[in-house]
Amino acid sequence: MIVDFQAHVFPPTYVDELDRIDGSVIIEPPDPYSGMRYLYDRQLGTRINTATFQGQDPERRLQHMDELGVDVQVVSIPPPGADRFEGADAITVARTANDAIADLCAADPDRLIGLYTLPTASTRAASDELQRATDELGLRGFGCYSNLNGRPLDDEAFFPIYEAVARLGQPIYVHPTAPLATEATGLDIMPVLIYGWAFDATVAMTRLVYGRVLERFPEINWVIADVGGVLSFFAQRATNIYTGRTEEIRQRYGLNENPLDYFRRFYVDTADHPTSTLRCALDFFGTERLVFGTNYPYGPDEGCRFVRNSLEAVRGLGLPDAECDMILGSNAARLLGLETG
């Protein structure tokens, strides 16, 4: 079984709602130089993501999955989510997005699994929408971001959301978004997408560890997009710095273990990274903590190029079949409670 944990969609109804609200994040007209369309954050004064309108047709999506050998896609809204809005607009954006995800997955519920976005500006509204998305729409986890409208993930205001997710036994998928360091990386979107997002994902993991969120909610499986940021690349440096300081960290932050032991509890996806990059992630997190991801439908060939690249990268690791199967599908299937027979 092959399970793609990082698959996205910008549903037409969701795009229409962003246009109607004309809020803090808008979709720009096509760029005059590239023809691409970007999501512009008025508060940050910069573009924060690329918009794609590929992948909106569920039948075409399923056809691609058949051609590429992908059995299941886990579908989420790429940034921005409902967290970037406030009040009634946030609730409307969340409901519109989640309804659209559910409609897409209804084309084949065994092969398309949806994650919900939440209006996290209000904990009560987020809790209500979480319950609706689960009970009425059948969505299977929280499509979270590396910060929620600038607020770090260890903010205690989010704990009621985590408590609900823990009770339901669902995963939380953390995708990078407009990073807390956006202004430091410059106003052009390119450095933000290249390394700003990776930094923000790493910051999110760090806040979840040092903020003791992993300790408080051990039932939650956290899946971090794009090989978990940059931590695995700096694993030796992290080891060097943490060595001999475990007691200091315990006393200062109240942690019961070395931070590296907590970091290794995250799952990370492989989305469109080459074999050389995956080796770093594999060395740090281990086979049992990697899940397959592709970033479909972004990229050439209606998104199929990135899927092929991702499959080639995982298989290029040269792992035994059983370990390769874990990364490609069985780890994700376990997280989602899927039948693998």
Order of alpha helices (4+ residues) and beta strands (2+ residues): beta-alpha-beta-beta-beta-alpha-beta-alpha-beta-alpha-beta-alpha-beta-alpha-alpha-alpha-beta-alpha-alpha-alpha-beta-alpha-beta-alpha-alpha-alpha
